[in-house]
């Protein structure tokens, strides 16, 4: 329990987000060790400035953390860190996974086979039917449906999974003690009973608009692919699709009326290369082979210099951001950039949008 205090305390420290949290814990070994580190040692960590160092040195976390943990327990929520077995395997693979999140319900290993279904908060009848039908079809085949418990397509996706007796996970853009929108109170309880509701935001965090893009990277990170059902050109669902691409996930889109603004975003995704889907079977033919596929054998390692090998060893079949490569290789930023370019030109790696890199 003491260590959980330090996990929560480091997350609450001013200026510390998920990326800096990872850098600090990788540098010092544990959240507790971060608080024991000297100001001089802290200042050596990339991305940490004098203000953050000063905040960590004077941060009085004990009362706040004890109150937060006690309130979470009273709510029936568990606090899951990325060191816990319950932490979803898919989410752990992304560049900036939440170090800790709150859970109501149950997370299981079978949730690795998951697809997100997202879209407009104000869908047409066509969009509502498509979302529910696709989610139901995925659930029948044992695929966990991920969505954001928002109005519209999200709610339809959760209901489709529930109607088939399948698992579904809702990812919130607010504290887990807040039900938003309020009319989803009953649906919230059903998702908890038949899956899980999770949030990385502290208790009491309101559903502000700037929280939802942060939440969207978790929706895509939990999933093997993201299906977008009706989205305007400015829809937050397109942010989820962008995160999915950066994380190396598949993107699917349901085509819509070319004259409808609600389908402008999904139709554009299809033009840009997203797979056109009209039913669950279109997604299942991509997903189901992964369930029974034996682990891939590692290809022969290319002949590389010592520094190239160091950078190459950091990369895998899951996308890694250049900042993560720099931190884990312990090489300078210019050196890593040059090596990545060399490896890409040699065909050993591929660059994805957002300065992410993956082995070919």
N, C-alpha and C positions, 0 to 999 in steps of 0.2 A: 504493500500500500504506500510505503514511503516513496518508492520510486515513481509511482503514479503521480504523487505530488509534484515531483520535479518535471515530469512530462508536461503536466498541466501548467506549471509555473513558467516553463520556457515558452510555451505557446502564448501565454498571457503577457509575456514581457514585451514592452513597446518596441516596435520595429522588427520583430521576429516573425517571419512568415514560414511557410512550409519549406521553401528552398533553403533559407538561411538556417532553419532548424536542422535540416539534414547536414548542411556543411559543418555546423557546430558540433553535432553529435558524432559525425565522422572524424572530426579533428580531435575531440576529447574523449570519445568512447561512450558517453552516456549523458543524458540531460543533467544529472546530478553533478558530474564532473565539470560541466560548463559553468555552473555557478561557483565552483571552487577554483576555477582557472583565474590566473592573474590578468590584469588589464592589458599587460604587454602581450601575453599569449593570445588573448581574445582578439587584439588588434591585428594579428597576423592572418586571421581567417578572411578569405576573400568575401567582399560584399558587406563587411561589418565596419561601420564608421564610428567615430568618437561618441556620437549620441547614443548608439546602441550599446556600446561598451559601458558607458556611464549608467545607462538604464539597467543593464544586467547587474552591475556592481551594487546599485542602491535599491533594486526592486524588492519590495516587501510583499512576498507572495503568499505567505502562510495562511492568513485569515481568508483571503479571497479564494484560494485553492480549496481549503477545507470546506468552505461554504458551498462552492461549486460542486464538489464531489458529493457532499451530503445531500444537496438538492437533487442531483442526478439519481442517487440511490433512492430517495423518496419518490421520485417519478417512476422508478422501475427501469431506468436506463442503465446500460453498461457502458463503460469507457474502454474502447478497444484501441491499442497502439499497434504500430506496424511490426512490433516484435511478437504480437500475439498470434497464435495459430488461427484464430477466427478471422484475422484480417484477410480480406479477399485477395487471392493471388493475382487476378487481373489488375487490380488497382495498385498493387505494390510495384508493378512494372513501369508505371508512367514516370515522367520526369519529376513531378511535384506532388506526390501522393500526400494526403493529409496525415501528419504524424499520429494524430489521435482523432477519433470521432465517437459520437454518442450513438447508441443502438437501442432501439425498441424492437423486440421480436427476435428472430433467429437467423444467423448467417450460416450457410453450410457449404461444404466443398463443391456440391453440385452447382452452385451459383457461378462457377467458372464458365459454364455453358450459358451465357446470358446475352441478350440482345436488348438494346434500348429502343423504345418507340416514343418519339417526341413529335411535337408540332404545335399548331396554332392554339392559342387560348380561346379563340372564337371560331371554331371550325364550322364548316357547312355540314349538312346531314350526310353528305358523301364522305367527308373527312372523318366524322364520328364513326360511321359504319366501317370504314377501312381500318381505322386504328383498332377498334374492338375486334374485328375479324382477324386481323393479322396477329394481334396479341393472343387471341384464343388459339389460333393454329399453332403458334410457337409453343404455348403452354402444353398443348396435347402431346407434343413431342419431347417434353421434359426440359424445355428451354426457359430459364428464368427471365422474366420481363422487367426491365429497368425503366423507370420514368421519374418525373419530378413532382408528382402529386399536385400539379397545378390544375387550373380550370382547363376544359377543352380536351384536346387530344391526350394529354397525360392521364386525365381521369378515365377516359375511355380505354386507354391501354391497360391500366390497372384493373378495370372492371372486366375486360376481356380475359385477362389471365385468371382472375378470381373465378369467373364463370366456368372455366375449364378445370378448376381445382388445382391450378398450377401455382408456382411460386412467383412472387413479384416483390421488388424492392423499390421504395420511394426515397428519393434523395432531396432533402430540403434545402432551401435557400434562407433559412431562418433557424432559430433555436428549436430543438426537438420538443420543447414544451409549448410551442406555439403551433396551432393548427391553422394553416393558411392554404387556400381560402377557407373561411369558417364553415361554409356549406359542405366541406369535405370531411367533417368530423366522423361520420359513420364510415366513409371509405378509408379514412386514416386507420381506424380501429380494425377494419377488415384486412388491410395490408399488413399491419403488425401481427395479426393472428395467423396469416397465411404466408408470411415472408418476413420482411423487416422494413423499418423506417430508420434512416441514418441522417446525421448532420455533423458537419465539422465545426459548426458555429456554437459559441457558448450559449448557455441557457439565457433566455430573455432577448436574444438577438432578433430584431424585427425583420420582416421580409422586405428590406430595402432593395431597390432595383440593382444596385451595384453588387449585391451578393449573388445574383443568379448566374452571371458568367462564371464566377468562382465555382458555384455548384455544378455547372454544366460539364466541367472537365472531369468531375467525379462520375457523372452519369455515363460519359463515354469511356472513362477509365475502367469502370466495372464491367464493360461489355466487350464482346468480340466484334460487334458491329452496331451501327446506329441507323435506324429506319426513320426517315422524316416524312410525316404525313401532314400535308398542307402547311405552308409557311410563307409569309410575306417576305419581301426582299430584305426587310429589316428585322426579321424574326430572330429571337434568341436561339431557336432551334438550329439556325445556320451557324451560330457560334459553337454549339455542340458538335455539329458536323465537322467544323474546322478543327476542333480539338481531336476528334476521332482520327482525322487524317494525320495530324501531327503525332498521335500516339500509335500510328500504324494499324488502326482499326478500319474495317470496311464501312462504307457509307452507302445506304440504300435510300431511294426516294420514290414515293408514290406519285405518278403523274396526275395532273389535274387540268381543269378547264383552262385553256390558253388565255381566255378573257377574264379569268378570276384573279384578282390581286392576291388572294389567299394561296394560290398555287404558283405564284411567280417565283418564289424562292425554291420550291421543290423542282419545278421545271428547269430552272437554271442549274441546279445540282446535277440533273441528268445530262444537260448539255456539257457540263464540266467533267463528266465521267462517272458519276454515281450510278450504281446499278438500278435500273428501272424495276420496281416490284409492284405487283398488284395483289399478291396473296402471300401467305406465310411460306408456301412451298418454294417460292423464289428465293427466300432467305435460307430456308432449311437445306437446300441443295448446296449452299456454301458452308453452312455451319455444321451439319450432322457428320460429314466426313472427319471433322476434327475430333469428334468425341471418341472414335475408336481407332484413330490413327496412331500407330506406334511412334515413340519418340524418334525424332529425326537424328540420324548420325551426324556428328560434326564433320564437315568437309576437311580435307587436308589443309593444314595451316600454310599460308603463303610464306615464302622466304623474305624476312623483313630484318631491318636493322634493329638494334636494341631499343631505340626510342620509338620506332614504328610499331614494334611488337608490344610495347607498353601501352600505346594508344589503342591498338587493335584489340588488346585483351579487355579493355574497358567496354568495348562495343559488343553487341549481341544481335539476335534477331528482333529484339525489342528496341524501339527508338531511344536514343540517348541525346540529351541536349548538350551543346558544346560546352556549357558551363560545368556540367556534370563530368564530361570527359577531362576537362582541365583539372578539376578538383581531384579526381581519382587517379589521374596519371602523374600528378605532381610536377607537370611541365609548365613552362610559361605559355601564356595565351598565344603569342605569335608562333611559337614552336608547334603547338597543337594545331593551329590553323593551317600551317604549312604541311604538316604530316597528314592531316585529314584530306587536304587537296590532293596530295600525292597518292594516298590510298584510293581516293575516288577515281582518279585518272587511271589507276592500275586495275580498276574494276573490283576491288576488294570490298568496298563499302559504297553506300548510296546516301546522298543527302536528301532529307525530306523537308517540307516547309517548316519554318520556325527554327532553323538551325539545329534540326534533329538529324542524327546519323544512325545508320543501321547496316549490319553486315549483309552483303549480297548472298 
